[in-house]
Amino acid sequence: MRYFNLLLLFVMSVCCTDLHAQQRPADSIYTYKTATPDGTGKYYKGREIAHVMGFEGAARLERNTREQEENTKKQ
């Protein structure tokens, strides 16, 4: 019984390691760098993906200076 438990633990650790490796495929469309305070460290087309924002932050999206500050039309 003891060896069975050890074998089961080994198989589970190999499976979990394999699943974790599949989360970031080599041909991913994302790049990963050190995260900034407001970001996740995951980049798409050169722009860092931000954390999820709640409704409390909606005013930040409606400010007049947003286009100049964030270059929202950049592709």
C-alpha positions as CSV (number, residue, x, y, z in Angstrom):
1,M,0.0,0.0,0.0
2,R,2.8,2.4,0.8
3,Y,4.5,1.9,-2.6
4,F,1.2,2.4,-4.3
5,N,0.8,5.8,-2.6
6,L,4.3,6.8,-3.6
7,L,3.7,5.7,-7.2
8,L,0.4,7.6,-7.2
9,L,2.2,10.7,-5.9
10,F,4.9,10.4,-8.6
11,V,2.4,10.0,-11.4
12,M,0.3,13.0,-10.2
13,S,3.4,15.2,-9.9
14,V,4.5,14.3,-13.5
15,C,1.0,15.1,-14.8
16,C,0.7,18.4,-13.0
17,T,4.2,19.4,-14.2
18,D,3.2,18.6,-17.8
19,L,0.0,20.6,-17.5
20,H,1.9,23.6,-16.2
21,A,4.3,23.5,-19.1
22,Q,1.4,23.5,-21.6
23,Q,0.2,26.9,-20.3
24,R,2.9,28.8,-22.1
25,P,3.5,27.3,-25.5
26,A,6.7,28.1,-27.4
27,D,4.7,29.6,-30.3
28,S,2.5,31.7,-28.1
29,I,1.2,35.1,-29.4
30,Y,2.2,36.6,-26.0
31,T,5.5,37.6,-24.6
32,Y,6.3,37.6,-20.9
33,K,8.4,40.2,-19.0
34,T,8.7,41.4,-15.5
35,A,5.3,42.9,-14.6
36,T,4.8,46.6,-14.0
37,P,2.8,47.7,-11.0
38,D,-0.4,48.0,-13.0
39,G,0.2,45.1,-15.4
40,T,0.4,41.3,-15.5
41,G,3.7,40.9,-17.2
42,K,2.0,39.4,-20.2
43,Y,2.4,41.3,-23.5
44,Y,0.3,41.2,-26.7
45,K,1.6,43.1,-29.8
46,G,4.0,45.1,-27.6
47,R,1.4,46.3,-25.0
48,E,1.2,44.9,-21.5
49,I,-2.1,43.4,-20.5
50,A,-3.5,45.1,-17.4
51,H,-5.2,43.6,-14.4
52,V,-9.0,43.2,-14.5
53,M,-10.7,46.5,-13.6
54,G,-14.0,47.0,-11.8
55,F,-16.6,49.6,-12.4
56,E,-14.9,51.9,-9.9
57,G,-12.2,52.6,-12.5
58,A,-14.6,53.6,-15.3
59,A,-13.9,57.3,-14.9
60,R,-10.2,56.6,-15.9
61,L,-11.4,55.4,-19.3
62,E,-13.5,58.5,-20.0
63,R,-10.8,61.2,-19.4
64,N,-10.0,63.7,-22.2
65,T,-6.2,63.0,-22.1
66,R,-6.5,59.2,-22.6
67,E,-5.6,59.2,-26.3
68,Q,-2.4,61.2,-25.8
69,E,-1.4,59.3,-22.7
70,E,-2.1,55.7,-23.9
71,N,-2.0,56.0,-27.7
72,T,-5.2,54.0,-27.9
73,K,-5.2,53.9,-31.7
74,K,-1.8,52.1,-31.9
75,Q,-2.1,48.8,-33.6
